[in-house]
């Protein structure tokens, strides 16, 4: 009996041992609690400095004086005294037209004047005699009046002859075509020997002033108060003209704002303005499209950050400020913003703000600051390849 009991106890012990061994082998491993992963971000420091504000627009270069040279009398073009592209001054002789017919007309008018003047002299001598004879009734009053009327008639004829001479002289002056402005001669449309007519619309060529020169541009009508303040300021506002954009384009010249149009263009809601440039190197050319840049104001001791630093919240703007190895939210007031920079209030100068990687951040998140990407130039690339 006792032997059976011992056998049962041993069998139970074996079963319990097998069960414990099976449970220890099949139970789940304990879960380890890991520390939160740091979020990689890039940062910038808030900079305090004087920041100028600019406005940009597209403008067209215009000549201050551009004239199409046309004939004012009919005739054959006898000489062209300038070349295409030549620089001329106001009053320079450009071309001549055959003047023989006009000179003959002038000579005829001068001859008629001499004839009328001789007749007038004789009539005036006779009038003096008749005046003396009327004192003792030597001639009738009617004869004297007729002689006086003849003198007046001949005086009018002399005046008409003089007017004909002046008209012929004006026509003669038109046979010498002179430059009305200082500028550059354009492409010639007519050669020597052609018969010119006053009705010809094409003209001989154009003379266009290059220096100084103007740029006309349009800005939104909201800029009107700013433009008015710049025009009426004590110092003319500087206007820069670029070929291409203002970041990596070529600066063609620096001028001054001179004029605002007298009305807003209703269909576009823009206001036209004009700036004048000194152009001795002739980098600005009539008809050229340029980008203009005007400094409208300057913010003293402003806090400047890149535009991507500032985030838009539900109620206000904010930025992530790095404090140790974590970030915190700081409210931000946007003072001014454009495509290149943002002026803010709220943070302090020198604060480290997150500029890239904000999408995964929340207050108190751990961050890992990445180095700014380096710009690899051609020399560096060649050295690396070696």
KOLGUVEX-941249 format. One record per residue (C-alpha): residue in three letters; x, y, z. Coordinates in nm, 4 decimals, m for minus. Example, Ala and Ser with C-alpha at 12.3 -4.5 7.8 and 13.67 -1.06 7.14 Angstrom:
<atoms>
atom type=Ala x=1.2300 y=m0.4500 z=0.7800
atom type=Ser x=1.3670 y=m0.1060 z=0.7140
</atoms>
This chain:
<atoms>
atom type=Unk x=0.0000 y=0.0000 z=0.0000
atom type=Unk x=0.2721 y=0.2383 z=0.0966
atom type=Unk x=0.4591 y=0.1464 z=m0.2195
atom type=Unk x=0.1631 y=0.2534 z=m0.4334
atom type=Unk x=0.1371 y=0.5867 z=m0.2526
atom type=Unk x=0.5060 y=0.6619 z=m0.3094
atom type=Unk x=0.4694 y=0.5701 z=m0.6730
atom type=Unk x=0.1704 y=0.8089 z=m0.7138
atom type=Unk x=0.3561 y=1.0948 z=m0.5427
atom type=Unk x=0.6577 y=1.0460 z=m0.7678
atom type=Unk x=0.4419 y=1.0429 z=m1.0773
atom type=Unk x=0.2688 y=1.3663 z=m0.9673
atom type=Unk x=0.6011 y=1.5315 z=m0.9034
atom type=Unk x=0.7196 y=1.4352 z=m1.2512
atom type=Unk x=0.4025 y=1.5809 z=m1.4092
atom type=Unk x=0.4404 y=1.9087 z=m1.2170
atom type=Unk x=0.8064 y=1.9335 z=m1.3178
atom type=Unk x=0.7188 y=1.8745 z=m1.6841
atom type=Unk x=0.4435 y=2.1414 z=m1.6650
atom type=Unk x=0.6779 y=2.3975 z=m1.5064
atom type=Unk x=0.9434 y=2.3284 z=m1.7674
atom type=Unk x=0.6922 y=2.3674 z=m2.0528
atom type=Unk x=0.5568 y=2.6982 z=m1.9117
atom type=Unk x=0.9041 y=2.8472 z=m1.8678
atom type=Unk x=0.9863 y=2.7609 z=m2.2264
atom type=Unk x=0.6661 y=2.8974 z=m2.3806
atom type=Unk x=0.5980 y=3.2117 z=m2.1727
atom type=Unk x=0.6349 y=3.5539 z=m2.3634
atom type=Unk x=0.9549 y=3.7488 z=m2.3139
atom type=Unk x=0.9220 y=4.0626 z=m2.0981
atom type=Unk x=0.8822 y=4.3920 z=m2.2992
atom type=Unk x=1.1679 y=4.6357 z=m2.2627
atom type=Unk x=1.0774 y=5.0066 z=m2.2308
atom type=Unk x=1.2905 y=5.2054 z=m2.4801
atom type=Unk x=1.3726 y=5.5798 z=m2.4614
atom type=Unk x=1.1979 y=5.8113 z=m2.7182
atom type=Unk x=1.3891 y=5.8599 z=m3.0476
atom type=Unk x=1.5343 y=6.2059 z=m3.1176
atom type=Unk x=1.3859 y=6.3823 z=m3.4240
atom type=Unk x=1.6468 y=6.5192 z=m3.6680
atom type=Unk x=1.6051 y=6.8922 z=m3.7405
atom type=Unk x=1.7996 y=7.1848 z=m3.8815
atom type=Unk x=1.8156 y=7.5122 z=m3.6937
atom type=Unk x=1.9077 y=7.8792 z=m3.7359
atom type=Unk x=1.9818 y=8.1594 z=m3.4920
atom type=Unk x=1.7635 y=8.4694 z=m3.4777
atom type=Unk x=1.9632 y=8.7672 z=m3.6089
atom type=Unk x=1.9043 y=9.1303 z=m3.5109
atom type=Unk x=2.0073 y=9.3846 z=m3.7778
atom type=Unk x=1.8870 y=9.6748 z=m3.9922
atom type=Unk x=1.6842 y=9.5222 z=m4.2742
atom type=Unk x=1.5846 y=9.7225 z=m4.5867
atom type=Unk x=1.2487 y=9.6491 z=m4.7486
atom type=Unk x=1.2216 y=9.6241 z=m5.1259
atom type=Unk x=0.9499 y=9.6041 z=m5.3871
atom type=Unk x=1.0126 y=9.4523 z=m5.7295
atom type=Unk x=0.8351 y=9.4657 z=m6.0636
atom type=Unk x=0.8770 y=9.4270 z=m6.4380
atom type=Unk x=0.9575 y=9.7378 z=m6.6407
atom type=Unk x=1.0250 y=9.8443 z=m6.9969
atom type=Unk x=1.3133 y=10.0693 z=m7.0990
atom type=Unk x=1.2014 y=10.3852 z=m7.2811
atom type=Unk x=1.3918 y=10.6622 z=m7.4521
atom type=Unk x=1.3289 y=11.0105 z=m7.3172
atom type=Unk x=1.3363 y=11.1424 z=m7.6776
atom type=Unk x=1.2804 y=10.9336 z=m7.9887
atom type=Unk x=1.2118 y=11.0983 z=m8.3256
atom type=Unk x=1.1385 y=10.9542 z=m8.6685
atom type=Unk x=1.3118 y=11.1805 z=m8.9220
atom type=Unk x=1.0752 y=11.2558 z=m9.2127
atom type=Unk x=1.1036 y=11.5012 z=m9.5055
atom type=Unk x=0.9055 y=11.8249 z=m9.4815
atom type=Unk x=0.9330 y=11.9053 z=m9.8533
atom type=Unk x=0.9142 y=11.6889 z=m10.1642
atom type=Unk x=1.2413 y=11.6322 z=m10.3453
atom type=Unk x=1.5289 y=11.4006 z=m10.4274
atom type=Unk x=1.7499 y=11.2864 z=m10.1401
atom type=Unk x=2.0907 y=11.4113 z=m10.2508
atom type=Unk x=2.3141 y=11.3303 z=m9.9504
atom type=Unk x=2.3099 y=11.1194 z=m9.6338
atom type=Unk x=2.5711 y=11.2626 z=m9.4000
atom type=Unk x=2.5413 y=11.0107 z=m9.1123
atom type=Unk x=2.5810 y=10.6366 z=m9.0759
atom type=Unk x=2.3545 y=10.3873 z=m8.9087
atom type=Unk x=2.4280 y=10.3672 z=m8.5370
atom type=Unk x=2.6153 y=10.6983 z=m8.5339
atom type=Unk x=2.5852 y=10.9229 z=m8.2304
atom type=Unk x=2.4608 y=11.2722 z=m8.3264
atom type=Unk x=2.3869 y=11.5938 z=m8.1400
atom type=Unk x=2.0849 y=11.8174 z=m8.1669
atom type=Unk x=2.1271 y=12.0454 z=m8.4712
atom type=Unk x=2.3711 y=11.8201 z=m8.6584
atom type=Unk x=2.3118 y=11.8020 z=m9.0366
atom type=Unk x=2.1824 y=11.4551 z=m9.1228
atom type=Unk x=2.0800 y=11.4727 z=m9.4909
atom type=Unk x=2.0075 y=11.7160 z=m9.7760
atom type=Unk x=1.7305 y=11.7321 z=m10.0364
atom type=Unk x=1.7571 y=11.8836 z=m10.3848
atom type=Unk x=1.6825 y=12.2568 z=m10.3305
atom type=Unk x=1.7094 y=12.4042 z=m10.6840
atom type=Unk x=1.3364 y=12.4502 z=m10.7322
atom type=Unk x=1.2929 y=12.6175 z=m10.3929
atom type=Unk x=1.5904 y=12.8471 z=m10.4555
atom type=Unk x=1.4319 y=12.9543 z=m10.7840
atom type=Unk x=1.1058 y=13.0293 z=m10.6051
atom type=Unk x=1.2980 y=13.2315 z=m10.3475
atom type=Unk x=1.4754 y=13.4322 z=m10.6189
atom type=Unk x=1.1428 y=13.5015 z=m10.7885
atom type=Unk x=0.9914 y=13.6261 z=m10.4636
atom type=Unk x=1.2928 y=13.8509 z=m10.4028
atom type=Unk x=1.2581 y=13.9967 z=m10.7527
atom type=Unk x=0.8904 y=14.0677 z=m10.6980
atom type=Unk x=0.9777 y=14.2379 z=m10.3732
atom type=Unk x=1.2277 y=14.4621 z=m10.5523
atom type=Unk x=0.9718 y=14.5531 z=m10.8165
atom type=Unk x=0.7036 y=14.6301 z=m10.5597
atom type=Unk x=0.9474 y=14.8314 z=m10.3509
atom type=Unk x=1.0414 y=15.0446 z=m10.6524
atom type=Unk x=0.6756 y=15.1105 z=m10.7314
atom type=Unk x=0.6156 y=15.2026 z=m10.3692
atom type=Unk x=0.9044 y=15.4502 z=m10.3697
atom type=Unk x=0.7658 y=15.6298 z=m10.6766
atom type=Unk x=0.4164 y=15.6349 z=m10.5297
atom type=Unk x=0.5416 y=15.7823 z=m10.2015
atom type=Unk x=0.7309 y=16.0587 z=m10.3897
atom type=Unk x=0.4165 y=16.1435 z=m10.5852
atom type=Unk x=0.2145 y=16.1460 z=m10.2631
atom type=Unk x=0.4487 y=16.4067 z=m10.1122
atom type=Unk x=0.4049 y=16.6277 z=m10.4206
atom type=Unk x=0.0281 y=16.5930 z=m10.4146
atom type=Unk x=0.0241 y=16.6869 z=m10.0463
atom type=Unk x=0.2027 y=17.0126 z=m10.1244
atom type=Unk x=m0.0310 y=17.0862 z=m10.4159
atom type=Unk x=m0.3412 y=17.0361 z=m10.2049
atom type=Unk x=m0.2444 y=17.3278 z=m9.9833
atom type=Unk x=m0.3168 y=17.5790 z=m10.2638
atom type=Unk x=m0.5787 y=17.3647 z=m10.4418
atom type=Unk x=m0.3340 y=17.2705 z=m10.7197
atom type=Unk x=m0.4960 y=16.9251 z=m10.7471
atom type=Unk x=m0.8283 y=16.7912 z=m10.6400
atom type=Unk x=m0.8801 y=16.6165 z=m10.3088
atom type=Unk x=m0.9909 y=16.3025 z=m10.4966
atom type=Unk x=m0.6568 y=16.2747 z=m10.6807
atom type=Unk x=m0.4694 y=16.3039 z=m10.3538
atom type=Unk x=m0.6849 y=16.0322 z=m10.1922
atom type=Unk x=m0.6311 y=15.8012 z=m10.4876
atom type=Unk x=m0.2544 y=15.8466 z=m10.4659
atom type=Unk x=m0.2619 y=15.7790 z=m10.0913
atom type=Unk x=m0.4609 y=15.4571 z=m10.1506
atom type=Unk x=m0.2083 y=15.3500 z=m10.4137
atom type=Unk x=0.0730 y=15.3927 z=m10.1613
atom type=Unk x=m0.1147 y=15.1757 z=m9.9097
atom type=Unk x=m0.1764 y=14.9129 z=m10.1778
atom type=Unk x=0.1892 y=14.8991 z=m10.2719
atom type=Unk x=0.2908 y=14.8783 z=m9.9052
atom type=Unk x=0.0654 y=14.5734 z=m9.8679
atom type=Unk x=0.2172 y=14.4231 z=m10.1830
atom type=Unk x=0.5658 y=14.4694 z=m10.0373
atom type=Unk x=0.4571 y=14.2967 z=m9.7165
atom type=Unk x=0.3144 y=14.0073 z=m9.9218
atom type=Unk x=0.6385 y=13.9782 z=m10.1176
atom type=Unk x=0.8356 y=13.9705 z=m9.7923
atom type=Unk x=0.6093 y=13.6959 z=m9.6578
atom type=Unk x=0.6650 y=13.4963 z=m9.9790
atom type=Unk x=1.0400 y=13.5304 z=m9.9324
atom type=Unk x=1.0181 y=13.4102 z=m9.5708
atom type=Unk x=0.8021 y=13.1144 z=m9.6756
atom type=Unk x=1.0523 y=13.0220 z=m9.9461
atom type=Unk x=1.3359 y=13.0508 z=m9.6946
atom type=Unk x=1.1511 y=12.8167 z=m9.4589
atom type=Unk x=1.1003 y=12.5679 z=m9.7415
atom type=Unk x=1.4680 y=12.6022 z=m9.8289
atom type=Unk x=1.5668 y=12.5246 z=m9.4682
atom type=Unk x=1.3655 y=12.2011 z=m9.4909
atom type=Unk x=1.6031 y=12.0788 z=m9.7607
atom type=Unk x=1.8678 y=12.0479 z=m9.4901
atom type=Unk x=1.7483 y=11.7828 z=m9.2439
atom type=Unk x=1.8977 y=11.8391 z=m8.8981
atom type=Unk x=1.8747 y=11.6246 z=m8.5880
atom type=Unk x=1.6064 y=11.7488 z=m8.3472
atom type=Unk x=1.7578 y=11.5610 z=m8.0494
atom type=Unk x=2.0846 y=11.4181 z=m7.9270
atom type=Unk x=2.0909 y=11.0438 z=m7.9740
atom type=Unk x=2.1775 y=10.7426 z=m8.1858
atom type=Unk x=2.0792 y=10.7035 z=m8.5518
atom type=Unk x=1.8737 y=10.3943 z=m8.6272
atom type=Unk x=1.8537 y=10.1712 z=m8.9336
atom type=Unk x=1.8205 y=10.3677 z=m9.2602
atom type=Unk x=1.5036 y=10.3133 z=m9.4644
atom type=Unk x=1.5906 y=10.5252 z=m9.7726
atom type=Unk x=1.9052 y=10.5554 z=m9.9839
atom type=Unk x=2.0461 y=10.8555 z=m10.1663
atom type=Unk x=1.8787 y=10.9321 z=m10.4976
atom type=Unk x=1.5255 y=10.8390 z=m10.3897
atom type=Unk x=1.2432 y=11.0862 z=m10.4339
atom type=Unk x=1.1004 y=11.1808 z=m10.0967
atom type=Unk x=0.7462 y=11.2932 z=m10.0274
atom type=Unk x=0.6018 y=11.4621 z=m9.7241
atom type=Unk x=0.3289 y=11.1958 z=m9.7165
atom type=Unk x=0.5843 y=10.9158 z=m9.6675
atom type=Unk x=0.5054 y=10.7598 z=m9.3265
atom type=Unk x=0.8161 y=10.5450 z=m9.2995
atom type=Unk x=1.0682 y=10.8242 z=m9.2729
atom type=Unk x=1.4411 y=10.8181 z=m9.3363
atom type=Unk x=1.5452 y=10.6744 z=m8.9972
atom type=Unk x=1.4956 y=10.7398 z=m8.6285
atom type=Unk x=1.7120 y=10.9232 z=m8.3782
atom type=Unk x=1.6785 y=10.7879 z=m8.0245
atom type=Unk x=1.8263 y=10.9275 z=m7.7065
atom type=Unk x=2.0119 y=10.6586 z=m7.5080
atom type=Unk x=2.1679 y=10.8603 z=m7.2246
atom type=Unk x=1.9891 y=10.9450 z=m7.0031
atom type=Unk x=1.7128 y=10.6891 z=m7.0392
atom type=Unk x=1.3951 y=10.5921 z=m6.8536
atom type=Unk x=1.2281 y=10.2741 z=m6.7283
atom type=Unk x=0.8495 y=10.2540 z=m6.7018
atom type=Unk x=0.6970 y=9.9927 z=m6.4708
atom type=Unk x=0.3699 y=9.9051 z=m6.2978
atom type=Unk x=0.3055 y=9.8210 z=m5.9323
atom type=Unk x=m0.0123 y=9.7257 z=m5.7415
atom type=Unk x=m0.2309 y=10.0231 z=m5.6553
atom type=Unk x=m0.1777 y=9.9479 z=m5.2841
atom type=Unk x=0.1763 y=10.0800 z=m5.3335
atom type=Unk x=0.0507 y=10.4277 z=m5.4286
atom type=Unk x=0.0982 y=10.5896 z=m5.0811
atom type=Unk x=0.4475 y=10.4412 z=m5.0592
atom type=Unk x=0.5405 y=10.5645 z=m5.4078
atom type=Unk x=0.4059 y=10.9125 z=m5.3317
atom type=Unk x=0.6179 y=10.9299 z=m5.0170
atom type=Unk x=0.9253 y=10.8182 z=m5.2123
atom type=Unk x=0.8719 y=11.0717 z=m5.4941
atom type=Unk x=0.8153 y=11.3646 z=m5.2568
atom type=Unk x=1.0929 y=11.2676 z=m5.0158
atom type=Unk x=1.3962 y=11.4855 z=m4.9598
atom type=Unk x=1.6199 y=11.2274 z=m5.1297
atom type=Unk x=1.5037 y=11.0621 z=m5.4543
atom type=Unk x=1.4346 y=10.6920 z=m5.4083
atom type=Unk x=1.6951 y=10.4662 z=m5.5708
atom type=Unk x=1.5711 y=10.2273 z=m5.8396
atom type=Unk x=1.7839 y=9.9323 z=m5.9533
atom type=Unk x=1.7333 y=9.7714 z=m6.2934
atom type=Unk x=1.8337 y=9.4083 z=m6.3536
atom type=Unk x=1.8348 y=9.1765 z=m6.6514
atom type=Unk x=1.6777 y=8.8613 z=m6.5082
atom type=Unk x=1.5779 y=8.8363 z=m6.1407
atom type=Unk x=1.7181 y=9.0463 z=m5.8598
atom type=Unk x=1.8967 y=8.7542 z=m5.6903
atom type=Unk x=2.1344 y=8.6318 z=m5.9601
atom type=Unk x=2.0595 y=8.8697 z=m6.2483
atom type=Unk x=2.2914 y=9.1350 z=m6.3888
atom type=Unk x=2.2619 y=9.4891 z=m6.2517
atom type=Unk x=2.2252 y=9.7245 z=m6.5496
atom type=Unk x=2.2036 y=10.0562 z=m6.3692
atom type=Unk x=2.0825 y=10.2545 z=m6.0697
atom type=Unk x=1.8442 y=10.5442 z=m6.1268
atom type=Unk x=1.5916 y=10.7499 z=m5.9339
atom type=Unk x=1.2136 y=10.7473 z=m5.9145
atom type=Unk x=1.0843 y=11.0562 z=m6.0974
atom type=Unk x=0.7160 y=11.0194 z=m6.1862
atom type=Unk x=0.3873 y=10.8513 z=m6.0893
atom type=Unk x=0.1075 y=10.8354 z=m6.3455
atom type=Unk x=m0.1963 y=11.0578 z=m6.2842
atom type=Unk x=m0.4418 y=10.7676 z=m6.2670
atom type=Unk x=m0.4706 y=10.3997 z=m6.1757
atom type=Unk x=m0.5181 y=10.1506 z=m6.4585
atom type=Unk x=m0.8691 y=10.0275 z=m6.3770
atom type=Unk x=m0.8648 y=9.6934 z=m6.5590
atom type=Unk x=m0.5430 y=9.5761 z=m6.3880
atom type=Unk x=m0.5527 y=9.7671 z=m6.0581
atom type=Unk x=m0.1971 y=9.8904 z=m6.1069
atom type=Unk x=m0.0271 y=10.2286 z=m6.1073
atom type=Unk x=0.2383 y=10.3198 z=m6.3619
atom type=Unk x=0.5602 y=10.4907 z=m6.2559
atom type=Unk x=0.8809 y=10.6007 z=m6.4245
atom type=Unk x=1.2438 y=10.6138 z=m6.3183
atom type=Unk x=1.5302 y=10.7944 z=m6.4915
atom type=Unk x=1.8760 y=10.6408 z=m6.5334
atom type=Unk x=2.2147 y=10.7756 z=m6.6317
atom type=Unk x=2.3259 y=10.5383 z=m6.9078
atom type=Unk x=2.6806 y=10.6257 z=m7.0225
atom type=Unk x=2.7730 y=10.2606 z=m7.0865
atom type=Unk x=2.4432 y=10.2025 z=m7.2748
atom type=Unk x=2.3589 y=9.8846 z=m7.0843
atom type=Unk x=1.9951 y=9.9901 z=m7.0850
atom type=Unk x=1.8406 y=9.9813 z=m7.4320
atom type=Unk x=1.5020 y=10.1112 z=m7.5505
atom type=Unk x=1.2388 y=9.8371 z=m7.5575
atom type=Unk x=1.4327 y=9.6116 z=m7.3200
atom type=Unk x=1.2410 y=9.4277 z=m7.0436
atom type=Unk x=1.4047 y=9.4605 z=m6.7005
atom type=Unk x=1.3309 y=9.3779 z=m6.3386
atom type=Unk x=1.3244 y=9.6829 z=m6.1137
atom type=Unk x=1.3931 y=9.6877 z=m5.7398
atom type=Unk x=1.3067 y=9.9816 z=m5.5151
atom type=Unk x=1.3965 y=10.0208 z=m5.1479
atom type=Unk x=1.0737 y=10.1333 z=m4.9798
atom type=Unk x=1.1791 y=10.1376 z=m4.6129
atom type=Unk x=1.4343 y=10.0115 z=m4.3596
atom type=Unk x=1.3563 y=9.8329 z=m4.0302
atom type=Unk x=1.6022 y=9.9165 z=m3.7554
atom type=Unk x=1.7172 y=9.6367 z=m3.5180
atom type=Unk x=1.4725 y=9.3897 z=m3.6714
atom type=Unk x=1.4682 y=9.0164 z=m3.5927
atom type=Unk x=1.5265 y=8.8324 z=m3.9201
atom type=Unk x=1.4645 y=8.4645 z=m3.9972
atom type=Unk x=1.4051 y=8.2608 z=m4.3151
atom type=Unk x=1.0358 y=8.2317 z=m4.4136
atom type=Unk x=1.0198 y=7.8547 z=m4.3433
atom type=Unk x=1.0916 y=7.9070 z=m3.9726
atom type=Unk x=0.7500 y=8.0584 z=m3.8982
atom type=Unk x=0.4601 y=7.8096 z=m3.8763
atom type=Unk x=0.0910 y=7.8969 z=m3.8976
atom type=Unk x=m0.1240 y=7.7814 z=m3.6086
atom type=Unk x=m0.4981 y=7.7935 z=m3.5550
atom type=Unk x=m0.4952 y=8.1305 z=m3.3816
atom type=Unk x=m0.1466 y=8.2693 z=m3.4406
atom type=Unk x=0.1950 y=8.2107 z=m3.5885
atom type=Unk x=0.4555 y=8.0218 z=m3.3905
atom type=Unk x=0.8036 y=7.8713 z=m3.4112
atom type=Unk x=0.9850 y=7.5841 z=m3.2429
atom type=Unk x=1.2667 y=7.7010 z=m3.0167
atom type=Unk x=1.5418 y=7.4600 z=m2.9145
atom type=Unk x=1.5964 y=7.4443 z=m2.5389
atom type=Unk x=1.8674 y=7.1948 z=m2.4552
atom type=Unk x=1.7839 y=6.8771 z=m2.6471
atom type=Unk x=1.4098 y=6.9481 z=m2.6602
atom type=Unk x=1.1867 y=7.1995 z=m2.8367
atom type=Unk x=0.9249 y=7.4395 z=m2.7088
atom type=Unk x=0.6644 y=7.6499 z=m2.8870
atom type=Unk x=0.7148 y=8.0269 z=m2.8911
atom type=Unk x=0.4436 y=8.2639 z=m3.0278
atom type=Unk x=0.5575 y=8.4766 z=m3.3220
atom type=Unk x=0.4244 y=8.8033 z=m3.4636
atom type=Unk x=0.5052 y=8.8531 z=m3.8339
atom type=Unk x=0.6064 y=9.2148 z=m3.9005
atom type=Unk x=0.7049 y=9.1747 z=m4.2665
atom type=Unk x=0.7493 y=8.8833 z=m4.5037
atom type=Unk x=0.8640 y=8.8231 z=m4.8577
atom type=Unk x=1.0086 y=8.5309 z=m5.0505
atom type=Unk x=1.3549 y=8.5736 z=m4.8972
atom type=Unk x=1.3079 y=8.6716 z=m4.5332
atom type=Unk x=1.0611 y=8.7251 z=m4.2498
atom type=Unk x=1.0806 y=8.9927 z=m3.9808
atom type=Unk x=0.9288 y=8.8779 z=m3.6518
atom type=Unk x=0.8586 y=8.9725 z=m3.2918
atom type=Unk x=0.8358 y=8.7323 z=m2.9963
atom type=Unk x=1.1658 y=8.5437 z=m2.9849
atom type=Unk x=1.4873 y=8.7076 z=m2.8735
atom type=Unk x=1.8022 y=8.7724 z=m3.0711
atom type=Unk x=2.0234 y=8.4652 z=m3.0588
atom type=Unk x=1.7410 y=8.2168 z=m2.9998
atom type=Unk x=1.7860 y=7.8888 z=m3.1871
atom type=Unk x=1.4751 y=7.8130 z=m3.3952
atom type=Unk x=1.3946 y=7.5065 z=m3.6036
atom type=Unk x=1.4132 y=7.5793 z=m3.9777
atom type=Unk x=1.3525 y=7.2275 z=m4.1172
atom type=Unk x=1.1795 y=6.9167 z=m3.9830
atom type=Unk x=0.8863 y=7.0827 z=m3.8023
atom type=Unk x=0.6274 y=6.8351 z=m3.9367
atom type=Unk x=0.7182 y=6.5681 z=m3.6741
atom type=Unk x=0.7637 y=6.8034 z=m3.3820
atom type=Unk x=0.5453 y=6.8721 z=m3.0821
atom type=Unk x=0.6190 y=7.0626 z=m2.7607
atom type=Unk x=0.8734 y=6.8765 z=m2.5496
atom type=Unk x=0.9973 y=6.6518 z=m2.8322
atom type=Unk x=1.3629 y=6.5464 z=m2.8252
atom type=Unk x=1.5594 y=6.6687 z=m3.1276
atom type=Unk x=1.8886 y=6.5965 z=m3.2934
atom type=Unk x=2.0432 y=6.9007 z=m3.4625
atom type=Unk x=2.1790 y=6.8270 z=m3.8074
atom type=Unk x=2.4623 y=7.0200 z=m3.9631
atom type=Unk x=2.3742 y=7.2592 z=m4.2437
atom type=Unk x=2.4238 y=7.1007 z=m4.5883
atom type=Unk x=2.7572 y=7.2008 z=m4.7353
atom type=Unk x=2.7786 y=7.3453 z=m5.0862
atom type=Unk x=3.0127 y=7.1365 z=m5.2957
atom type=Unk x=3.1841 y=7.3439 z=m5.5631
atom type=Unk x=3.3640 y=7.2197 z=m5.8748
atom type=Unk x=3.7043 y=7.2333 z=m5.7046
atom type=Unk x=3.5809 y=7.0319 z=m5.4071
atom type=Unk x=3.4182 y=6.7736 z=m5.6322
atom type=Unk x=3.7383 y=6.7293 z=m5.8324
atom type=Unk x=3.9422 y=6.6900 z=m5.5124
atom type=Unk x=3.6960 y=6.4299 z=m5.3803
atom type=Unk x=3.7148 y=6.2372 z=m5.7079
atom type=Unk x=4.0899 y=6.2131 z=m5.6710
</atoms>
